[in-house]
């Protein structure tokens, strides 16, 4: 039982260190191997809403940048923008854009997140920012 717990912890450590692109590839491999289809987005538990005063005090400082949607006629400019923003190769950027919705970066400062969003929206992508 102790060995199994150690193996599970090692797997969790390895998964925690994977990039978004690698996690996407892993998802595809597991879907094929197990002949299943993973849902697009996992349901999230909603936290109770804070009163107006509390929510103003606790404004998020870090954000998650999510590429939500890319129109078919805008894929090439979006791929170029993703390559530039994330420093990816052409094939990796293409897979990120094709696999929307995709989290591009997590825990990004507000200014950087807004800059990323602006660059992607300017080339036609739909992007959302979520406070973390």
N, C-alpha and C positions, 0 to 999 in steps of 0.2 A: 504494500500500500504506500509506503514511504517513497519507493522508487517511482511509482506512478505519479505521485504528487510532484516529485522533482521533474519528471518528464513534462508534465503539464506546465509547470512554471517556466521551463526552458522554452517550450513552444510559445508561451505568452510573451517571453522576452524577445524571441526572434520576430514574432508578429508585430510587436510594438516598435521595432526598428525598421520596418518596411516602409517604403515610400508609398504614396497614394497610387502611383502607377503600378508598382509591384503588387499592391493589394488588389488592384483591379485584375491583374493577370492571374493572381491566385484564385480569385473568385471564379474566373472563367474556367480555369483548370478543374477546380472542385465541382463546378456545375457539370462539366463534361464527364468527369470520373464517376460522380454519384448519380448522374442523370436527373438532376434537379434544377430548378430555376430560383435563384435568390431574388427576393423582392427588391424593387428599386430603392426604397427608403425604409428604414426601420422605424416603427412607431416610437415616438419619444414621450416620456412622462412630462407632463406640464407642471411646472412649479406654481404654487399659488401666487397670484398677483400681489405685489406689494402696494401699499398705499402710495399716493402721489408723492409725498415727501420722501419716502424711502427710496423710491425708484429714481428720483432726481439725484440723490446722493450716491447711488451705486451705478453710475453710468459705466458701461463697459469700456475698457481701455484696449483690449485685444479683441480681434475679430477673426472670423473664419470666412474666407473668400470662396464662394461656390459658383462655378460656371453652370448656370441653369439651363440655358437654351442657346442654340446656334442655328440661325436660318441657313438653309442649304446653300444659298447664293453668297453667304458670308464666311463659309468654312475656311477658305484659304487665308483671308486676312486674320481670322481668329487664330488659326494655327500659328501664323507668323508672330502674333502678339503673345501667345502662350509660350512659344519658344524663347522669345526675348525676355519675358517676365520670369520664367522659371529656369532658364538655361538648359532646356532640353534639346535633344536631337530631333530631327524632322519626324521620324517614325514615332517616337515617344509622344511628341506634341500632338500628332495626328490621332493617336490612340486616346489621349486625354480628351480631345475635342469630340471625337466620335462617341465616347462613353459618357456623355452628359446625362444627368447631372453629376458633376465631379467636384470634389473639394480640391481647390488648387493649393491653398495654404491655410494652415491653422495657426491660431495665436499670433496674429500679425498686428502690429501697432496700427491705430486708427488711420493715421496719415498715409501709411504705406498701403493699407487695404483700400482706402478711397482712391488712391492713385492707380492701383491695379484695376479697380472697377472702372474708372474713367477711361483708361486705355482700352479695355475690352469692350465697353459700351460704344466707344467711338468707332470701333470696327464692326459693330453690329451684333455683339453678343448680349445675352441677358445674364446679369450677374447679381448675386445677392450677398449681402454682408450680414453676418450673425455675430452678436457679441458673445464672447466666451469668458 
